[in-house]
Amino acid sequence: MIHEHPLAYVLGLEGMALMRAFTGAHDRAFVEARLAEIRAFLDDDSLDAAVDVVRVDAVDGYRIWSKTYDGPNAAFALDEPFIKEIVETLPAGDALDAACGTGRLAAYLAGRGHRVRGVDLSPDMLERARLRVPGAEFEVGELAALPVADESVDLVVCSLALTHVPDLGPVLAEFARVLRPGGHVVLADIHPEGVALGVVPPVRLADGRPARVATHRHLVGDYVRAALAAGLRIRRCEEPRRPAGEPAERRTVLEPWDVWPWALGDLAPEAAHAVMAGAPSMLFWHLQG
């Protein structure tokens, strides 16, 4: 069970912002404003609204999420440009969309002329993928035990899935196994700094209880070690930063759990901006067999 307390989250942001100031990123006025804001938060009873949250596995989580997965998702606007930038330089061939979900990327790959196979743990997601890309082949399977023959694909694409596996090693070993010599692997996922800030998919159970899909924080070095152990070469790694911009407009009302932690940051917008502006949002890899 996860215990999510809004006061704890905003105090955590304040603390991280103060650490930035301690190392020279901000001035005395910023520090004094943060300390004053912390005192005000401690006196604000409206933030004493903790929620106990169930942690569910990827199969159960994505079964629930499949109904709304294709709705607005800011991550799609981040991963698709990178994936397309790599894929559009490659000739059409046999492509595997690993953890294909509802077929968002499978549809793109098919449109580029690839013969597409999709694998996913969630039958509910695959049901929608089959309707979306009727010419592709879809199968239930785990990333660490792909139902795909050795050296049978030219391209593996996997997006927004590896944070849900506990160990990258077996998964990248599988990607290397099914890849033909010289084939390409394109990965995109939430950056570990984002996971540390609570960017974890929320879902509601059938009885209305809040839940989050089990998510793991894999560091850049974890990817490097797993890729090298699998015999994959690293061609490219990108960590695009969030735009600096300006702090968000301050919220004065605690929003419902379903929009945590994003709405919680708006309770302390200056602190949140100090922590998040310029921080990496996604982690992208281009690997080759």
PyMOL commands that set and color helices and strands:
alter all, ss='L'
color gray80, all
select helices_A, chain A and resi 6-22+28-42+45-47+58-65+74-87+104-111+123-132+162-164+168-178+192-196+220-229+257-259+262-265+269-276
alter helices_A, ss='H'
color red, helices_A
select strands_A, chain A and resi 2-4+51-56+94-98+115-120+137-140+153-159+179-190+202-204+210-213+233-238+282-288
alter strands_A, ss='S'
color yellow, strands_A
deselect
rebuild
show_as cartoon
